[in-house]
Amino acid sequence: MKRILITFENGESFPATLKEDKAPQTCEKVWEALPLCSVVRHSRWSGRDLNFAIKSNDLPKRENQTILTSIGEVVYWRDWPLETDSKVNEVIAIYYGAEHTRSNKGDELVNVFAQIDYTHFELLETVGERIWLNGTEKIKIEKLIENE
């Protein structure tokens, strides 16, 4: 079982478990890209969602897709109709509330590839609201190697 650690610049950290059974290729592509450091911003269209752009070397296929997300889910999104375009937009998003994924174009399918541990949901909501009110914040996602 692979796990990641999501850390925000104010020091909050959230362990999450990859859903390798539901989105194996997406999990593999994200795992290979770690660590990721970026600036996260609040969603304009999908409600309680923090997201940042990424650039992968090889685009994951559609896996475990939905337009309905739950608190603590970590998802991968891209411009799916542009699958062969090398300049396709890609995003990782973290949901701090149940939402309907959408953009100015309408419903947007996402690959759900990780789940933040439920014990951190209250703190995740606090971080999400802080970024919503205050703007952008630095984020780091890295491999979480735990002692067995």
DSSP file (Angstrom, degrees, kcal/mol; ACC not computed):
  #  RESIDUE AA STRUCTURE BP1 BP2  ACC     N-H-->O    O-->H-N    N-H-->O    O-->H-N    TCO  KAPPA ALPHA  PHI   PSI    X-CA   Y-CA   Z-CA
    1    1 A M              0   0    0      0, 0.0     2,-0.3     0, 0.0    18,-0.1   0.000 360.0 360.0 360.0 118.6    0.0    0.0    0.0
    2    2 A K        -     0   0    0     16,-0.2    16,-2.6   143,-0.1     2,-0.3  -0.698 360.0-171.2 -91.3 140.4    1.6    3.3   -1.2
    3    3 A R  E     -AB  17 144A   0    141,-0.5   141,-2.7    -2,-0.3     2,-0.3  -0.945   7.1-156.8-130.7 152.0    1.0    6.5    0.8
    4    4 A I  E     -AB  16 143A   0     12,-2.6    12,-2.5    -2,-0.3     2,-0.5  -0.833  11.5-137.2-121.9 162.2    1.7   10.1    0.2
    5    5 A L  E     -AB  15 142A   0    137,-2.7   137,-2.1    -2,-0.3     2,-0.6  -0.988  12.0-160.9-123.3 123.4    2.2   13.1    2.5
    6    6 A I  E     -AB  14 141A   0      8,-2.4     8,-2.7    -2,-0.5     2,-0.4  -0.912  14.2-174.9-105.0 120.1    0.6   16.4    1.5
    7    7 A T  E     -AB  13 140A   0    133,-3.1   133,-2.3    -2,-0.6     2,-0.2  -0.964  11.6-153.5-124.4 131.8    2.1   19.4    3.3
    8    8 A F  E >   - B   0 139A   0      4,-2.7     3,-2.6    -2,-0.4   131,-0.2  -0.667  33.3-107.3 -99.0 157.7    1.0   23.0    3.2
    9    9 A E  T 3  S+     0   0    0    129,-1.9   130,-0.1     1,-0.3    -1,-0.1   0.727 116.4  61.8 -61.1 -24.1    3.4   25.9    3.8
   10   10 A N  T 3  S-     0   0    0    128,-0.2    -1,-0.3     2,-0.1    -3,-0.0   0.455 123.7-100.3 -82.0   1.3    1.9   26.7    7.2
   11   11 A G  S <  S+     0   0    0     -3,-2.6     2,-0.2     1,-0.3    -2,-0.1   0.295  74.8 139.3 105.7  -9.7    2.9   23.2    8.4
   12   12 A E        -     0   0    0    111,-0.1    -4,-2.7    -5,-0.1     2,-0.4  -0.498  31.8-165.8 -71.3 136.8   -0.2   21.1    8.2
   13   13 A S  E     -A    7   0A   0     -6,-0.2    -6,-0.2    -2,-0.2    -8,-0.0  -0.966   9.3-166.9-126.8 142.9    0.4   17.6    6.8
   14   14 A F  E     -A    6   0A   0     -8,-2.7    -8,-2.4    -2,-0.4     2,-0.2  -0.956  11.2-148.2-132.2 111.8   -2.1   15.1    5.5
   15   15 A P  E     -A    5   0A   0      0, 0.0   102,-2.2     0, 0.0     2,-0.3  -0.560  21.8-174.4 -74.5 144.4   -1.3   11.4    4.9
   16   16 A A  E     -AC   4 116A   0    -12,-2.5   -12,-2.6   100,-0.3     2,-0.5  -0.991  20.3-132.1-140.6 148.3   -3.2    9.9    2.0
   17   17 A T  E     -AC   3 115A   0     98,-2.4    98,-1.9    -2,-0.3   -14,-0.2  -0.857  24.3-124.4-102.2 131.1   -3.5    6.3    0.7
   18   18 A L  E     - C   0 114A   0    -16,-2.6     2,-1.2    -2,-0.5    96,-0.3  -0.504  13.5-135.3 -71.8 141.5   -3.2    5.7   -3.1
   19   19 A K    >>  +     0   0    0     94,-3.0     4,-2.7     1,-0.2     3,-1.0  -0.566  38.9 162.0 -95.9  68.4   -6.2    3.9   -4.6
   20   20 A E  T 34 S+     0   0    0     -2,-1.2    -1,-0.2     1,-0.3     8,-0.1   0.763  71.4  55.7 -63.8 -26.0   -4.0    1.5   -6.7
   21   21 A D  T 34 S+     0   0    0     -3,-0.2    -1,-0.3     2,-0.2    -2,-0.1   0.777 116.8  35.5 -75.7 -26.1   -6.9   -0.9   -7.1
   22   22 A K  T <4 S+     0   0    0     -3,-1.0    42,-0.3     1,-0.2    -2,-0.2   0.778 136.6  14.6 -97.1 -32.7   -9.2    1.9   -8.6
   23   23 A A     X  +     0   0    0     -4,-2.7     4,-2.6    90,-0.1     5,-0.2  -0.460  68.0 161.1-143.5  64.1   -6.7    4.0  -10.6
   24   24 A P  H  > S+     0   0    0      0, 0.0     4,-2.2     0, 0.0     5,-0.1   0.870  77.1  45.9 -60.4 -41.3   -3.4    2.0  -11.0
   25   25 A Q  H  > S+     0   0    0      2,-0.2     4,-2.5     1,-0.2     5,-0.2   0.913 113.9  48.2 -70.9 -40.9   -2.0    4.0  -13.9
   26   26 A T  H  > S+     0   0    0      2,-0.2     4,-2.5     1,-0.2     5,-0.2   0.929 112.4  49.7 -63.0 -44.5   -2.8    7.4  -12.3
   27   27 A C  H  X S+     0   0    0     -4,-2.6     4,-2.9     1,-0.2    -2,-0.2   0.918 111.6  49.2 -58.7 -44.6   -1.2    6.3   -9.0
   28   28 A E  H  X S+     0   0    0     -4,-2.2     4,-2.4    -5,-0.2    -2,-0.2   0.921 111.5  47.9 -62.8 -45.5    1.9    5.1  -10.9
   29   29 A K  H  X S+     0   0    0     -4,-2.5     4,-1.2     2,-0.2    -1,-0.2   0.901 115.5  44.6 -65.0 -41.3    2.3    8.4  -12.8
   30   30 A V  H  X S+     0   0    0     -4,-2.5     4,-0.7     2,-0.2     3,-0.4   0.936 112.5  51.7 -67.8 -45.4    1.8   10.5   -9.7
   31   31 A W  H >< S+     0   0    0     -4,-2.9     3,-0.9     1,-0.2    -2,-0.2   0.903 109.6  50.2 -57.0 -43.8    4.2    8.3   -7.6
   32   32 A E  H 3< S+     0   0    0     -4,-2.4    -1,-0.2     1,-0.2    -2,-0.2   0.800 108.4  53.6 -64.9 -29.8    6.9    8.6  -10.3
   33   33 A A  H 3< S+     0   0    0     -4,-1.2    -1,-0.2    -3,-0.4    -2,-0.2   0.580  91.2 153.6 -82.8 -10.3    6.5   12.4  -10.4
   34   34 A L    <<  +     0   0    0     -3,-0.9   108,-0.1    -4,-0.7     2,-0.1  -0.392  41.1  51.3 -74.2 146.9    7.0   12.8   -6.6
   35   35 A P  S    S-     0   0    0      0, 0.0     2,-0.5     0, 0.0   107,-0.2   0.493  72.4-177.1 -79.6 149.3    8.0   15.0   -4.9
   36   36 A L  E     -D  141   0A   0    105,-2.7   105,-2.7    -2,-0.1     2,-0.4  -0.958   4.9-175.3-112.5 129.8    5.8   17.7   -6.3
   37   37 A C  E     +D  140   0A   0     -2,-0.5     2,-0.3   103,-0.2   103,-0.2  -0.992  24.2 129.4-124.1 133.5    6.1   21.3   -5.1
   38   38 A S  E     -D  139   0A   0    101,-2.3   101,-2.3    -2,-0.4     2,-0.5  -0.864  57.4 -86.1-159.0-171.0    3.8   23.9   -6.4
   39   39 A V  E     -D  138   0A   0     -2,-0.3     2,-0.3    99,-0.2    14,-0.3  -0.985  39.9-151.1-116.7 121.9    1.4   26.7   -5.4
   40   40 A V  E     -D  137   0A   0     97,-3.1    97,-1.8    -2,-0.5     2,-0.3  -0.681  14.6-175.8 -94.5 145.5   -2.1   25.6   -4.7
   41   41 A R  E     -E   51   0A   0     10,-2.4    10,-2.8    -2,-0.3     2,-0.2  -0.897  30.6 -95.2-134.3 165.5   -5.1   27.8   -5.2
   42   42 A H  E     -E   50   0A   0     -2,-0.3     8,-0.2    89,-0.3     6,-0.1  -0.564  45.5-102.8 -82.7 145.4   -8.8   27.5   -4.5
   43   43 A S        -     0   0    0      6,-3.0     6,-0.1     4,-0.4    -1,-0.1  -0.298  20.1-159.6 -63.4 146.7  -11.2   26.3   -7.2
   44   44 A R  S    S+     0   0    0      2,-0.1    -1,-0.1    -2,-0.0    59,-0.1   0.743  88.9  20.6 -92.5 -30.5  -13.3   28.7   -9.0
   45   45 A W  S    S+     0   0    0     57,-0.2    58,-0.1     1,-0.1    -2,-0.0   0.749 115.4  56.4-113.6 -31.4  -15.9   26.3  -10.3
   46   46 A S  S    S-     0   0    0      1,-0.3     2,-0.3     3,-0.1    -1,-0.1   0.162  88.5-134.8-100.5  19.3  -15.9   23.1   -8.2
   47   47 A G  S    S+     0   0    0      1,-0.1     2,-2.2    52,-0.1    -4,-0.4  -0.495  80.5  26.7  75.5-128.5  -16.5   24.5   -4.7
   48   48 A R  S    S+     0   0    0     -2,-0.3    48,-1.8    50,-0.2    49,-0.6  -0.463  92.5 123.0 -80.3  77.2  -14.4   23.1   -1.8
   49   49 A D  E     - F   0  95A   0     -2,-2.2    -6,-3.0    46,-0.2     2,-0.4  -0.998  45.0-160.9-143.9 129.2  -11.4   22.2   -3.9
   50   50 A L  E     +EF  42  94A   0     44,-2.7    44,-3.1    -2,-0.4     2,-0.3  -0.940  27.7 171.2-108.6 133.1   -7.7   23.1   -3.8
   51   51 A N  E     -EF  41  93A   0    -10,-2.8   -10,-2.4    -2,-0.4     2,-0.3  -0.958  21.9-171.5-146.0 161.2   -5.7   22.5   -6.9
   52   52 A F  E     - F   0  92A   0     40,-2.0    40,-2.4    -2,-0.3     2,-0.1  -0.991  31.1-105.6-150.4 150.6   -2.5   23.0   -8.8
   53   53 A A  E     - F   0  91A   0     -2,-0.3     2,-0.3   -14,-0.3    38,-0.3  -0.456  35.6-179.1 -76.3 146.2   -1.2   22.4  -12.3
   54   54 A I  E     - F   0  90A   0     36,-1.7    36,-0.5    -2,-0.1     2,-0.4  -0.868  20.3-143.1-132.9 170.1    1.2   19.6  -13.0
   55   55 A K        -     0   0    0     -2,-0.3     2,-0.2    34,-0.1    34,-0.1  -0.919  18.7-166.6-137.5 111.2    3.0   18.3  -16.1
   56   56 A S        -     0   0    0     -2,-0.4     3,-0.2     1,-0.1   -26,-0.1  -0.651  24.1-135.7 -96.6 155.2    3.4   14.6  -16.5
   57   57 A N  S    S+     0   0    0      1,-0.3     2,-0.4    -2,-0.2    -1,-0.1   0.786  97.3  25.4 -76.1 -28.4    5.6   12.9  -19.0
   58   58 A D  S    S-     0   0    0    -29,-0.1    -1,-0.3    -3,-0.0    -3,-0.0  -0.975  88.6-123.0-141.3 120.9    2.9   10.3  -20.0
   59   59 A L        -     0   0    0     -2,-0.4   -33,-0.0    -3,-0.2    19,-0.0  -0.450  25.4-126.9 -70.6 126.5   -0.8   11.1  -19.6
   60   60 A P        -     0   0    0      0, 0.0    -1,-0.1     0, 0.0     2,-0.1  -0.334  26.7-116.9 -64.9 154.1   -2.7    8.6  -17.4
   61   61 A K        -     0   0    0      1,-0.1     2,-0.4    -2,-0.0   -35,-0.1  -0.277  44.2 -72.4 -82.5 176.0   -5.8    7.1  -19.0
   62   62 A R        +     0   0    0     -2,-0.1     2,-0.3    18,-0.1    -1,-0.1  -0.585  65.4 164.0 -71.8 123.7   -9.3    7.5  -17.7
   63   63 A E        -     0   0    0     -2,-0.4    49,-0.4     1,-0.1   -40,-0.1  -0.998  57.7  -8.2-145.0 138.6   -9.7    5.5  -14.4
   64   64 A N  S    S-     0   0    0     -2,-0.3    48,-1.3   -42,-0.3     2,-0.1   0.858  86.3-174.6  48.8  43.2  -12.2    5.5  -11.6
   65   65 A Q  E     +G  111   0A   0     46,-0.2     2,-0.3    44,-0.1    46,-0.2  -0.396  14.2 153.4 -80.9 149.1  -13.8    8.6  -13.0
   66   66 A T  E     -G  110   0A   0     44,-1.4    44,-1.9    -2,-0.1     3,-0.1  -0.965  43.6-145.7-156.9 166.1  -16.6   10.6  -11.4
   67   67 A I  S    S+     0   0    0     -2,-0.3    34,-3.0    42,-0.2     2,-0.5   0.295  87.4  75.8-114.7   1.6  -18.1   14.0  -11.3
   68   68 A L  E     -J  100   0B   0     32,-0.2     2,-0.3    42,-0.1    32,-0.2  -0.959  64.1-177.6-117.8 117.8  -19.0   13.6   -7.6
   69   69 A T  E     -J   99   0B   0     30,-2.7    30,-1.4    -2,-0.5     2,-0.3  -0.737  12.6-145.3-114.2 161.3  -16.2   13.9   -5.0
   70   70 A S    >   -     0   0    0     -2,-0.3     3,-1.9    28,-0.2    25,-0.2  -0.785  39.5 -73.5-119.9 164.5  -16.1   13.5   -1.3
   71   71 A I  T 3  S+     0   0    0     -2,-0.3    25,-0.2     1,-0.3     3,-0.1  -0.298 117.1  19.9 -57.1 136.1  -14.1   15.2    1.5
   72   72 A G  T 3  S+     0   0    0     23,-3.3    44,-3.1     1,-0.3    -1,-0.3   0.367  87.7 137.0  86.1  -4.1  -10.4   14.1    1.5
   73   73 A E  E <   -H  115   0A   0     -3,-1.9    22,-2.5    42,-0.2     2,-0.5  -0.555  40.9-153.6 -78.6 141.3  -10.4   12.7   -2.1
   74   74 A V  E     -HI 114  94A   0     40,-2.6    39,-2.2    -2,-0.2    40,-1.5  -0.964  21.8-175.7-113.7 127.8   -7.3   13.6   -4.2
   75   75 A V  E     -HI 112  93A   0     18,-2.8    18,-2.3    -2,-0.5     2,-0.4  -0.842  25.2-138.3-129.3 158.9   -8.0   13.6   -7.9
   76   76 A Y  E     +HI 111  92A   0     35,-2.5    35,-2.9    -2,-0.3     2,-0.3  -0.960  26.8 178.5-113.5 133.6   -6.3   14.0  -11.3
   77   77 A W  E     + I   0  91A   0     14,-2.6    14,-2.8    -2,-0.4     2,-0.3  -0.970   6.9 158.8-132.5 148.5   -8.0   16.1  -14.0
   78   78 A R  E     - I   0  90A   0     31,-0.4     2,-1.8    -2,-0.3    12,-0.2  -0.960  57.4 -78.9-153.6 172.5   -7.0   17.1  -17.5
   79   79 A D    >   -     0   0    0     10,-1.4     3,-1.8    -2,-0.3    29,-0.0  -0.593  50.1-170.8 -73.2  86.8   -8.6   18.3  -20.7
   80   80 A W  G >  S+     0   0    0     -2,-1.8     3,-1.0     1,-0.3    -1,-0.2   0.831  77.2  59.8 -56.0 -39.4   -9.7   14.8  -21.7
   81   81 A P  G 3  S+     0   0    0      0, 0.0    -1,-0.3     0, 0.0     3,-0.3   0.750 101.1  58.1 -63.0 -19.1  -10.9   15.6  -25.2
   82   82 A L  G X   +     0   0    0     -3,-1.8     3,-1.9     1,-0.2     6,-0.2  -0.157  66.2 142.0 -99.7  39.1   -7.3   16.8  -26.0
   83   83 A E  T <  S+     0   0    0     -3,-1.0    -1,-0.2     1,-0.3   -24,-0.1   0.722  72.7  42.8 -57.5 -27.0   -5.7   13.4  -25.1
   84   84 A T  T 3  S+     0   0    0     -3,-0.3     2,-0.5     3,-0.0    -1,-0.3   0.469  89.0 104.6 -99.8  -1.6   -3.1   13.6  -27.9
   85   85 A D    X   -     0   0    0     -3,-1.9     3,-1.2     1,-0.1    -3,-0.1  -0.680  60.9-151.3 -83.5 126.3   -2.2   17.2  -27.4
   86   86 A S  T 3  S+     0   0    0     -2,-0.5    -1,-0.1     1,-0.3    -3,-0.0   0.624  94.8  58.3 -72.0 -11.8    1.2   17.7  -25.7
   87   87 A K  T 3  S+     0   0    0     -5,-0.1    -1,-0.3     2,-0.0     2,-0.1   0.064  75.9 143.5-105.1  25.0    0.0   21.0  -24.3
   88   88 A V    <   -     0   0    0     -3,-1.2     2,-0.3    -6,-0.2    -8,-0.0  -0.357  54.3-114.8 -66.7 141.5   -2.9   19.6  -22.4
   89   89 A N        -     0   0    0    -34,-0.1   -10,-1.4    -2,-0.1     2,-0.3  -0.603  34.8-172.4 -76.9 136.2   -3.8   21.1  -19.0
   90   90 A E  E     -FI  54  78A   0    -36,-0.5   -36,-1.7    -2,-0.3     2,-0.3  -0.980   4.0-179.6-131.0 144.6   -3.3   18.8  -16.0
   91   91 A V  E     -FI  53  77A   0    -14,-2.8   -14,-2.6    -2,-0.3     2,-0.5  -0.995  22.6-149.3-143.7 144.7   -4.3   19.4  -12.4
   92   92 A I  E     -FI  52  76A   0    -40,-2.4   -40,-2.0    -2,-0.3     2,-0.4  -0.972  26.8-170.0-107.8 133.2   -4.2   17.6   -9.1
   93   93 A A  E     -FI  51  75A   0    -18,-2.3   -18,-2.8    -2,-0.5     2,-0.5  -0.954  15.8-156.1-127.8 145.2   -7.1   18.6   -6.8
   94   94 A I  E     -FI  50  74A   0    -44,-3.1   -44,-2.7    -2,-0.4     2,-0.5  -0.984  16.0-146.1-120.1 123.7   -7.7   18.0   -3.1
   95   95 A Y  E     -F   49   0A   0    -22,-2.5   -23,-3.3    -2,-0.5   -46,-0.2  -0.787  19.0-179.0 -96.9 128.2  -11.4   18.2   -2.0
   96   96 A Y  S    S+     0   0    0    -48,-1.8     2,-0.3    -2,-0.5   -25,-0.2   0.115  75.8  22.2-108.1  19.7  -12.2   19.4    1.5
   97   97 A G  S    S-     0   0    0    -49,-0.6     2,-0.3   -27,-0.2   -24,-0.1  -0.944  97.5 -79.9-169.5 161.3  -15.9   18.9    1.0
   98   98 A A        +     0   0    0     -2,-0.3     2,-0.3   -28,-0.1   -28,-0.2  -0.549  63.2 163.7 -70.1 131.7  -18.3   16.9   -1.1
   99   99 A E  E     -J   69   0B   0    -30,-1.4   -30,-2.7    -2,-0.3     2,-0.5  -0.917  45.1-116.3-147.1 168.8  -18.6   18.5   -4.5
  100  100 A H  E     -J   68   0B   0     -2,-0.3     2,-0.4   -32,-0.2   -32,-0.2  -0.964  39.8-128.4-106.9 117.4  -19.7   18.2   -8.1
  101  101 A T        +     0   0    0    -34,-3.0     7,-2.1    -2,-0.5     2,-0.3  -0.554  49.1 138.9 -77.1 125.5  -16.7   18.6  -10.3
  102  102 A R  E     -K  107   0C   0     -2,-0.4     5,-0.2     5,-0.3     2,-0.2  -0.964  30.7-164.3-156.3 167.2  -17.3   21.2  -13.0
  103  103 A S  E >   -K  106   0C   0      3,-2.4     3,-1.5    -2,-0.3     5,-0.0  -0.734  56.2 -73.2-139.7-170.5  -15.7   24.1  -14.9
  104  104 A N  T 3  S+     0   0    0      1,-0.3     3,-0.1    -2,-0.2    -2,-0.0   0.654 132.5  57.3 -65.7 -12.7  -17.0   26.9  -17.1
  105  105 A K  T 3  S-     0   0    0      1,-0.4     2,-0.3     0, 0.0    -1,-0.3   0.545 117.1-108.9 -92.0  -9.9  -17.6   24.1  -19.7
  106  106 A G  E <  S+K  103   0C   0     -3,-1.5    -3,-2.4     2,-0.0    -1,-0.4  -0.873  76.4  15.2 117.7-153.7  -19.9   22.1  -17.5
  107  107 A D  E     -K  102   0C   0     -2,-0.3     2,-0.4    -5,-0.2    -5,-0.3  -0.260  63.8-159.6 -58.4 142.4  -19.3   18.7  -15.8
  108  108 A E        -     0   0    0     -7,-2.1     2,-0.2   -41,-0.1    -7,-0.1  -0.983  10.2-137.5-129.6 119.5  -15.6   17.6  -15.6
  109  109 A L        -     0   0    0     -2,-0.4   -31,-0.4   -31,-0.1     2,-0.3  -0.513  24.1-170.6 -73.6 141.4  -14.6   14.0  -15.1
  110  110 A V  E     -G   66   0A   0    -44,-1.9   -44,-1.4    -2,-0.2     2,-0.7  -0.942  25.2-122.9-130.8 153.7  -11.8   13.3  -12.7
  111  111 A N  E     -GH  65  76A   0    -35,-2.9   -35,-2.5    -2,-0.3     2,-0.7  -0.882  23.6-147.0 -92.4 116.5   -9.7   10.3  -11.8
  112  112 A V  E     + H   0  75A   0    -48,-1.3   -37,-0.2    -2,-0.7   -86,-0.1  -0.771  33.2 157.6 -83.3 117.2   -9.9    9.7   -8.0
  113  113 A F  E     +     0   0A   0    -39,-2.2   -94,-3.0    -2,-0.7     2,-0.3   0.505  52.2  26.6-123.7  -5.8   -6.5    8.3   -7.1
  114  114 A A  E     -CH  18  74A   0    -40,-1.5   -40,-2.6   -96,-0.3     2,-0.4  -0.990  54.6-148.1-154.6 160.6   -6.0    8.9   -3.3
  115  115 A Q  E     -CH  17  73A   0    -98,-1.9   -98,-2.4    -2,-0.3   -42,-0.2  -0.986  18.2-135.1-135.4 122.4   -7.8    9.4   -0.1
  116  116 A I  E     -C   16   0A   0    -44,-3.1  -100,-0.3    -2,-0.4     5,-0.1  -0.525  43.7 -92.1 -71.1 141.5   -6.7   11.5    2.9
  117  117 A D    >   -     0   0    0   -102,-2.2     3,-2.1    -2,-0.2    -1,-0.1  -0.304  30.9-128.3 -58.0 134.1   -7.1    9.8    6.2
  118  118 A Y  G >  S+     0   0    0      1,-0.3     3,-1.6     2,-0.2     4,-0.3   0.727 102.5  72.8 -60.2 -24.1  -10.5   10.6    7.8
  119  119 A T  G 3  S+     0   0    0      1,-0.3    -1,-0.3     2,-0.1     4,-0.2   0.645  98.0  50.5 -66.4 -12.1   -8.9   11.7   11.1
  120  120 A H  G <> S+     0   0    0     -3,-2.1     4,-2.5     1,-0.1    -1,-0.3   0.310  76.8 103.8-106.7   7.0   -7.6   14.8    9.3
  121  121 A F  H <> S+     0   0    0     -3,-1.6     4,-2.3     1,-0.2     5,-0.2   0.891  79.7  50.3 -61.0 -42.1  -10.9   16.0    7.7
  122  122 A E  H  > S+     0   0    0     -4,-0.3     4,-1.7     1,-0.2    -1,-0.2   0.929 113.8  44.8 -63.3 -44.6  -11.5   18.8   10.2
  123  123 A L  H  > S+     0   0    0      2,-0.2     4,-2.4     1,-0.2    -1,-0.2   0.881 110.3  56.0 -66.1 -37.6   -8.0   20.2    9.8
  124  124 A L  H  X S+     0   0    0     -4,-2.5     4,-2.7     1,-0.2    -2,-0.2   0.907 106.1  50.9 -60.4 -42.5   -8.3   19.9    6.0
  125  125 A E  H  X S+     0   0    0     -4,-2.3     4,-2.5     2,-0.2    -1,-0.2   0.899 108.9  51.9 -61.0 -40.6  -11.5   22.0    6.0
  126  126 A T  H  X S+     0   0    0     -4,-1.7     4,-2.0     2,-0.2    -2,-0.2   0.922 111.6  46.0 -62.2 -44.9   -9.6   24.6    8.1
  127  127 A V  H  X S+     0   0    0     -4,-2.4     4,-2.4     2,-0.2     5,-0.2   0.927 112.2  51.6 -64.3 -45.0   -6.8   24.7    5.5
  128  128 A G  H  X S+     0   0    0     -4,-2.7     4,-2.3     1,-0.2    -2,-0.2   0.918 111.1  46.6 -58.8 -45.1   -9.2   24.9    2.6
  129  129 A E  H  X S+     0   0    0     -4,-2.5     4,-2.2     2,-0.2    -1,-0.2   0.869 110.1  54.3 -66.1 -36.4  -11.1   27.8    4.1
  130  130 A R  H  X S+     0   0    0     -4,-2.0     4,-2.8     2,-0.2     5,-0.2   0.929 111.1  44.3 -62.3 -45.4   -7.9   29.6    4.9
  131  131 A I  H  X S+     0   0    0     -4,-2.4     4,-2.3     2,-0.2   -89,-0.3   0.890 111.1  54.8 -68.8 -37.8   -6.7   29.3    1.2
  132  132 A W  H  < S+     0   0    0     -4,-2.3    -1,-0.2    -5,-0.2    -2,-0.2   0.911 117.7  36.0 -58.2 -42.7  -10.2   30.3    0.0
  133  133 A L  H  < S+     0   0    0     -4,-2.2    -2,-0.2    -5,-0.1    -1,-0.2   0.836 128.1  33.0 -80.5 -34.3  -10.1   33.5    2.1
  134  134 A N  H  < S-     0   0    0     -4,-2.8     2,-0.3     1,-0.3    -3,-0.2   0.561 101.2-125.6-106.2 -10.2   -6.4   34.4    1.8
  135  135 A G     <  +     0   0    0     -4,-2.3    -1,-0.3    -5,-0.2    -2,-0.1  -0.759  59.1   7.0 104.2-149.6   -5.4   33.2   -1.7
  136  136 A T        -     0   0    0     -2,-0.3     2,-0.3   -95,-0.1   -95,-0.2  -0.162  54.1-175.8 -74.9 163.8   -2.6   30.9   -2.8
  137  137 A E  E     - D   0  40A   0    -97,-1.8   -97,-3.1  -128,-0.0     2,-0.1  -0.980  30.7-101.4-156.0 148.5   -0.2   28.8   -0.6
  138  138 A K  E     - D   0  39A   0     -2,-0.3  -129,-1.9   -99,-0.2     2,-0.3  -0.450  38.8-171.7 -73.6 147.7    2.7   26.6   -1.3
  139  139 A I  E     -BD   8  38A   0   -101,-2.3  -101,-2.3  -131,-0.2     2,-0.4  -0.979  11.6-165.3-139.2 149.3    2.2   22.8   -1.2
  140  140 A K  E     -BD   7  37A   0   -133,-2.3  -133,-3.1    -2,-0.3     2,-0.5  -0.999   0.7-168.0-135.8 134.6    4.4   19.7   -1.4
  141  141 A I  E     +BD   6  36A   0   -105,-2.7  -105,-2.7    -2,-0.4     2,-0.3  -0.991  21.4 162.0-121.3 126.5    3.4   16.2   -2.1
  142  142 A E  E     -B    5   0A   0   -137,-2.1  -137,-2.7    -2,-0.5     2,-0.2  -0.901  44.4 -81.4-139.3 166.3    5.9   13.5   -1.4
  143  143 A K  E     -B    4   0A   0     -2,-0.3     2,-0.7  -139,-0.2  -139,-0.3  -0.464  37.6-143.2 -67.4 137.9    6.2    9.7   -0.8
  144  144 A L  E     -B    3   0A   0   -141,-2.7     2,-0.7    -2,-0.2  -141,-0.5  -0.909  16.0-170.4-106.3 107.4    5.3    8.7    2.7
  145  145 A I        -     0   0    0     -2,-0.7     2,-0.3  -143,-0.1  -143,-0.1  -0.878   9.8-171.6-102.2 111.7    7.6    5.8    3.7
  146  146 A E        -     0   0    0     -2,-0.7     2,-0.2     1,-0.0    -2,-0.0  -0.751  29.7-103.4-105.0 149.8    6.4    4.3    7.0
  147  147 A N              0   0    0     -2,-0.3    -1,-0.0     1,-0.1     0, 0.0  -0.502 360.0 360.0 -67.9 135.2    8.1    1.7    9.1
  148  148 A E              0   0    0     -2,-0.2    -1,-0.1     0, 0.0    -2,-0.0   0.455 360.0 360.0 -89.9 360.0    6.5   -1.6    8.7
